[in-house]
Amino acid sequence: MADNISLELKKPLDKMTAKELRDLVINQIPSIQGASGMDKDALVAAIKEVLGITEEAGSVSPYKAQILAMKAQMKDMRAQKAAEGVSRKDKDALRRKVNRLKKRTRSLAKSA
């Protein structure tokens, strides 16, 4: 159903506001009728239908097990850091390790 419509979008459809989506439909996709009365979800669905974009099912990250293991490791490190009798030097080292693990989990989650 795509009539050679190509759009130059500044941001993804899901991140656009309802007002931006209405302006987009009214100005660039005249085949969609009643855009001024639609809510955001209906606008996004109509635009995806016209452009032929299929929505992926909510897939689970292939790195989910790794991410959960890293989170458990971070929790253990935080508990170890909070324990009495730990020197300041050890606390700083644990803090840096936790920080590195947080960065790794974020990058793994983003890559999936």
Buried (B, 14 or more C-beta within 10 A) or exposed (E): EEEEBEEEEEEEBEEBEBEBBBEBBEEEBEEBEEBEEBEBEBBBEBBBEBBEEEEEEEEEEEBEEBBEEBEEBBEEBEEBBEEEEEEEEEBEBBEEBBEEBEEBBEEBEEEE
